[in-house]
Amino acid sequence: MALRATVYKIELQVNDLDRQVFDSYPLSLACHPSETEERLMVRLLAFALHAGDGLAFGRGISSDEDATIWQHDLTGKMLAWIEVGLPDERLLRRACGRADQVVLYTYGGRSAALWWTQNEPLLAKQDNLTVIDLPTEFTQALAARAERNVIVQVTVQDREVWLSVGEQTLHVLPDVRKAAVERRR
């Protein structure tokens, strides 16, 4: 018998002062049996940091054809492809050809640093790619707060992030390893 995904019901409240986004999102997140709560919560944080019209979760860990999270405009054009973890660099290069903006959130401390050392030369030419690393202490503390039914508040100001679950608040300043090149319009 195959294991089933665990569903997390999350009321996400986003207050992003940097982008002027203030909204609430009732989410049902499926945690695949091979996915950790740490990855699940990093996915949730990535969604909060990009919250806006047309943003949706992909099919998840089981599909290389879908982004972890992506954003389309009303015409169907892919605006953003957002990944979490340490994906194959070919997936990121393919995503860079399909979306206007690609963002990768890495975590895992030394393994993320090693992944970046190996893949940085291969990804350096991807002008629309941003790579952001989250500290291990933060992502592990985030995972410890995962609950099946919870309200999560995310506040962003000056790139600093505060994430509250119940009475507990976590703070992080994500480390930008690679920033996308700004394009003039």
N, C-alpha and C positions, 0 to 999 in steps of 0.2 A: 504494500500500500504506500503510495506516494505521500510525502509530507505536504501539508498545506501551508500557505502563507498565513502569517498572523496579521490581523488588521488592527491598526492604531487609529483611533478617532481623535483628531487634534483640531482644536480651535486656535488658529494662528492669528495673532494680532500684530500687525506690522506698523511701526512708526519710523519711517526712514526720512530723517530730516535732510539728508544729503540730496535725495531725489524727490522730496516732497510727495512721498507715497504714504498714505494713512488709510489702512483698510484692514478688514477681517476676512479670513479665509477658513471656512469649515472644510477640513481635509480628512479623507480616509486613505491612509497610507498602508499598503500591503508590504510586509516585511517577508521577503522570500526566505525559505528555510536556510539557504546558504549565506544570507546577509546578516551582518551583525547589527546590534542596536546602535553601535557607534556610526556605522555607515548610514543607517536609517536617519539618525539625528543630524548628520552632516548634510544629507539630502534635504531635510526640512530646513536647515539653516540656509542652504544654497537657494531654495525656493524663496525664502523670506528676503534674501539679499537682492533678488531679481524680481520681486513681486510686481505684477502689472498685468495689463490686458494681454490676453493670448498666451499666457504662461501655463504650461501643463507638464505633468509627469509623463515620461515615456513608459514603455512596457517594462522597463526595469532591467535588472541584472541579467535576465535571461535572453536579452536581444542586443546584438551588436549594431543593428540597423537603426535603433532608436537612441536618442540621447537620454540621459538620466532625466533631464528636464529640458524642455525646449519652448521657444516662443515663436509664434507665427503672427503675421499681421492679418488683416481682414481678407487680403487677396491670396493668402496661403504661403506667402514668401516667408522663409525661415530667417527670423531676425537673430535668434540666439540659440546656441547649442551648449548646454551646461553639463559637465561631467563631474563625477565624484570618485576619488580613489586614485589608483595608479594604472590607468588604461594603457593599452598598446599604443605606441606613438602613431602607428598607421591609422588608427581610428581617429585620432586628433587631427591628423593631416587631412583625412577625408572630410571630417566635420568642418574644417577651415575652408574647404572648397564649397561646402553646401550652405553655410550660414554666414551672416554678416559679422557675427561676434561669437567667439568660442571662449568659454571660461572653464577652467579646470580647478577644482578644489582638492588639493592633496592633504593627506594626514597620515600619521603613522611614524613620525619622528625619523629615526635613522633610515628606515626603509624608503620613506618618501624622499629623503635627501639623496640616497643612493640612486633612486629612480630618476631624480632630476639631473644628477651628474651624468648618468648614462644617456638621457634623452634630450638634454638641453641643446647639444649641437644639431640634432635632427629636427628640433622644433624652432630653432632660432629664426628661420626665415618666414615663419607663419605670422604675418603682421597683424592678423585679427585674433590672435590667441593671447589670453591672459591666464597666467598660472598663479594660484594663490595657495599658500600653505597655512594650515591651521595647526597650532601646537598640540602635541599629544596630551598634555595635562588638560587642556580645554576640551578636546574631543572625548576623552575618557570621562571627564566630569559630565559632559553632555549626555553620553550614553547612560550614565548612572541615573539620570533623571527621566529616562524614557518610561512612559506609562501608557497603558492601552487606551486611556481616556483622559485627556489632559488639555489645559489651556496653556499656550506658550505665547509669551510676549517678546517681540524682538524690536529693539530700538537701535537705530544707527545714527551716529552723528560724527562728522569729521573722520570717517572710515572706521571709527571705533564701534564695536558691537556689544550690546548688553542683551542677554537672553535670560528671561525669567520664566521659571516653572514653579508654580506655587509661591512659596515664600523665599525661594532661593534664586539668586541672580548670578550669572556668570558673565565675565567680561573678557573680550579679546580684541586685539588689534591684528587682523590677518596680515601675514607677510606676503607681499607681492613679489614673487620670484621673477615674473616676466609680465610686463604690461603691453597691451595691444598698442599698436601705433595709431595715433589719432588721425582720422581722415578728414580732410577739409571738404566741405559740401559746396 
